[in-house]
Amino acid sequence: MTETPTNYHSVQLAGTELWLLADKAIWWPQQQALLIADIHIGKAAAYRALGQPVPQGTTATNLQRLDALLQRFACRQLIFLGDFLHAPGSRTPATLAALAEWRERHAGLGMTLVRGNHDKRAGDPPEDLRIEVVEEPLLLGPFALQHEPRAHATHHVLAGHLHPAYPLRGRGRQRLRLPCFVLGDEVSLLPAFGSFTGSMTFRVEPGQRIVVVGDGGIWPVHES
């Protein structure tokens, strides 16, 4: 059973209000912070360099979506929860130029990257992007901001890495998998923000809540 979708869903985690956004991000009103996981900039470019026929324009699409979110919210800090660049092959001149232009549009905004597994292979973002890079966990308020979804001894973890998705079933054999947030007692997961990423199927486990996103909407799922 699902509820009528809206463009955000407010939740309380660790005694703090967070807005789960239909565009696969979290808005933290108290900190005026936007949290993004697994954007994987330049993934399609890296695949094309290997001769794979994959779509073009994914970097531009991801940056346009970020622009829209930054216009919508009075953001003081943008925090990437790992996997900013996809691979060493992502550092094409076109991709780096698009990133530089995007950064200049938000020159006064503080940006932080919590290193993920792909960042360790791809390398840190170019210095001219002025993105502070830190190892996990980044402790902020009641949260441990991480890439890997490992429980923290004292803080509730917000993480990415797994690209969670949830299967919805319709009549007959209709089946659809949608990106989702997975909210747990100790660890909560963000869906992958990037528009060209795979996903891992999740089901509701004890102590978890699933909130799915799709077609510009977001809504909690209640399993019967």
MODA-V100725 format. One record per residue. N is the residue number from 1. PHI is phi in degrees with one decimal (NA if undefined). Layout:
N	PHI
N	PHI
//
This chain:
1	NA
2	-128.8
3	-98.3
4	-64.1
5	-72.0
6	-127.3
7	-94.7
8	-154.7
9	-136.2
10	-82.8
11	-134.1
12	-109.3
13	-128.4
14	51.5
15	70.8
16	-127.8
17	-80.5
18	-127.6
19	-103.7
20	-85.0
21	-101.3
22	-62.9
23	-92.4
24	64.7
25	-145.5
26	-120.6
27	-104.0
28	-107.8
29	-57.6
30	-60.0
31	-94.6
32	49.3
33	-119.3
34	-108.5
35	-109.9
36	-129.4
37	-120.2
38	56.4
39	-80.0
40	52.0
41	-59.4
42	78.1
43	-65.1
44	-62.8
45	-61.9
46	-64.9
47	-69.5
48	-63.9
49	-63.7
50	-92.7
51	86.8
52	-88.3
53	-81.5
54	-113.9
55	-63.3
56	-102.0
57	89.5
58	-69.5
59	-63.7
60	-60.0
61	-62.5
62	-62.6
63	-69.7
64	-64.0
65	-65.1
66	-63.3
67	-54.5
68	-62.2
69	-67.6
70	-70.9
71	-75.8
72	-76.8
73	-115.8
74	-81.5
75	-89.3
76	-99.1
77	-151.6
78	-114.6
79	-119.4
80	-96.8
81	-90.5
82	90.6
83	58.9
84	-75.9
85	-92.4
86	-79.9
87	-161.0
88	-54.9
89	-70.9
90	-77.4
91	-83.6
92	-81.4
93	-55.2
94	-66.3
95	-66.2
96	-65.8
97	-66.4
98	-63.9
99	-65.6
100	-62.7
101	-64.1
102	-62.3
103	-63.2
104	-65.1
105	-68.2
106	-129.5
107	-61.8
108	-90.7
109	-90.4
110	-73.0
111	-130.1
112	-133.3
113	-117.3
114	-87.2
115	-57.5
116	-111.3
117	-64.3
118	-71.5
119	-63.9
120	-67.8
121	-87.0
122	-79.1
123	91.4
124	-66.4
125	-57.9
126	-53.3
127	-59.8
128	-70.6
129	-80.0
130	53.3
131	-108.5
132	-68.0
133	-116.0
134	-132.3
135	-83.9
136	-78.7
137	-86.0
138	-97.8
139	-87.3
140	-143.0
141	59.0
142	-84.6
143	-112.8
144	-101.7
145	-88.7
146	-136.4
147	-94.5
148	-76.7
149	-83.3
150	-104.7
151	-62.3
152	-109.2
153	-66.0
154	-127.1
155	-126.9
156	-72.5
157	-91.8
158	-112.2
159	-144.9
160	-124.3
161	76.9
162	-90.5
163	51.6
164	-66.4
165	-141.0
166	-126.6
167	-85.0
168	-105.3
169	-118.9
170	-109.1
171	-70.7
172	64.7
173	-106.5
174	-66.2
175	-148.6
176	-144.7
177	-108.4
178	-121.7
179	-56.8
180	-150.1
181	-91.1
182	-118.3
183	-105.2
184	-118.7
185	-70.2
186	-119.9
187	-132.4
188	-125.0
189	-114.0
190	-96.9
191	-70.0
192	-66.4
193	-75.7
194	-58.7
195	-85.2
196	-132.9
197	-137.6
198	-83.1
199	-154.4
200	-121.2
201	-73.2
202	-120.2
203	-124.6
204	-70.2
205	-105.1
206	-53.5
207	83.7
208	-115.7
209	-126.2
210	-113.2
211	-127.3
212	-98.6
213	-128.7
214	177.3
215	53.9
216	78.7
217	-124.2
218	-143.4
219	-159.6
220	-74.8
221	-108.7
222	-118.6
223	-78.9
224	-96.2
//
